[in-house]
């Protein structure tokens, strides 16, 4: 939780002389009441809110920056005096909570306004001043679109979907993302992305990972998950990202430190970001490294070769020498420092406990001990969970004084001398230091995903016979994908001697006798899925732990540093011979995995649903004269075609396709990809069935209301004058005022009424279609004449092939299609209504007045409203050279091409491309409807 005293100053001078969007959006300057003057006096920072975001979201970070720079109102903190530091002037753009994630035109407007805001802000400062840009959610996409720019010092994004749009219904959003990818790969501006992980319920956090730069040197790109962020160590929700204290003060401090290095190069700015937003993957440079420091007799204490270094409640300053073992193939020296610091790594509110590590050896003829600073191979801050309490604390997170610095340095075989640990304490002796030479236990299991299908598998951790501070567990064959969640249950053994010590300690604590040594940390599990994503868990016997990752996921580009296979676990433990992990049980949490699949494939299910409806239309329109009802089409599809479609979908899933197509995943799931594809087909089919039931339920009251009205009769074919006039008026309205998506919604309503007007009772007995009473493609429906048209058999009742009944069946199929296309255009409707509420009716909606997007649906709805079935059997291709005039008779030669085959193309595009680019599905369906209309009109004029 964060506290502040906010005020916002409107920048009224940023008006239409700077940008025509000034009447729609606004710019504000944040000031901390009582701490900062009202006028700008420091270095500029621009905060860009995200989808449905507000400029007021800047207050948490801006308040923290002000209260860190000033120790009290208008008094500069001693941490910044004499360093050339300046306070931060936080500006924030107000987008009136526009829904930029759903609408490319809105996103373009925000980019244009933010670019003009940067120019205006910098015009108020000295020439050469640069600005720091921060973006939350889609605001990070806006900030990235401002690059390349020589005016931007650095870009910090929070919960920003950099590689995958949250809503993939607009081609203009895709174009913006394509432009941003080039900037992310090539621009030299330092960019850091903070991701919330599984706690972020708004976006999949794998889309928050920055793509790899095209150059290895000179381009700084860093992704930090809050579960790995030192001092946070937990996932953070999407909205909470801007006010979570453990995140916001670090972002604010990074901005202040970037101001100190404003005249330095990109490398210095990168070091600032790495220092204040650390995830443990970066080892800080040691600017205080020393060489050939002589240790005098009496200044140090030499420990025995086999002893472990454990120092509780240290006092004063003392150096301890640990001999380097001469046996083995190499050793790792590890050191744990509680609440203190090593080099530049420490908790934010650390004790006055400083530890330095050197490599010492006897050099020279006088036998002097000379020491050099020991460079760490790993230096990170680990959490220190309190036994018996939740970690992290709910609603509070981790205290900034907590944390254990972990130091590790490698020694090759044959290394000689000592490791010198210098402990300097100027406090009351709290904290502890522990370490020694470590040969970690390595447990590798060839356990695969197929082994976990039947249940949990036990992995034993054998005792190596030596003291080990760390245990590595590697499962290289398990897929590391965002679609799977693993369950891990540790089994621990507590020895009797340890239990006795714990009892004595508890009794002394109960009696308030504080003579017991400070306890070291309990076993800690670290799950490393990639360098930027770590998860920490306190280990307790039989405690259920959920393991997940974001290293690979659907429709995201594969990363070189994010492996698609392998589960890598590390156990840190100081209770040697007291409480050890002996076995772990590993299994797959299928319910949680299905939940993660459901959040990754909603767009895919929507597109595949359109594909299945297209297949229904393909089958229904394959019969001359007779049109199956939707109920019958679904029955035939479920009984005879769904199994085949599942098999084909499974085979396609096994092909090595690009992440932009089909399921969007690689080979990490193996054969289970086929199972996933078949499952999606089944779920999409079920959703189509449920949609039809809902439409039937919606049409039922409409039929009751219209029961007393006169039933509509089929009208003459052809284009009538009223149709032309109404279409011209509607299309003109779309060109000038309303977006075409509004007209599409109107078409859906009209088609719903068309179905109600053309309703007739079922011509087949029974309510459930069976093989006996459901027509199929092979059912004889009449003989064909020489012109290719179908003739009615005289023995079949005329009511069975009544054209008006066919019109109802055709109308309901089209209604089902339009219903499934509606979610592809509905987001823009919501954006339009929202924009009208906030910015007025005169707000331009560029790009949403394309009449060709909706013209086929408009014409089709008008045509179907006449009660005549469409001539969808074929398209007649005529050639003027084949027209022969003989005895006043015209002979026309033509060839047939069934228009229904276009529905197969729509289905193929929906299934192969819809998951990544859903807007292609609507375009394909619109083109197919246009072909059907062309077929109908050619039948009118040439039939």
Order of alpha helices (4+ residues) and beta strands (2+ residues): beta-beta-beta-alpha-beta-beta-beta-alpha-beta-alpha-beta-alpha-beta-beta-alpha-alpha-beta-beta-beta-beta-beta-beta-beta-beta-beta-beta-beta-beta-beta-beta-beta-beta-beta-alpha-beta-beta-beta-beta-beta-alpha-alpha-alpha-alpha-alpha-alpha-alpha-alpha-alpha-beta-beta-beta-beta-alpha-alpha
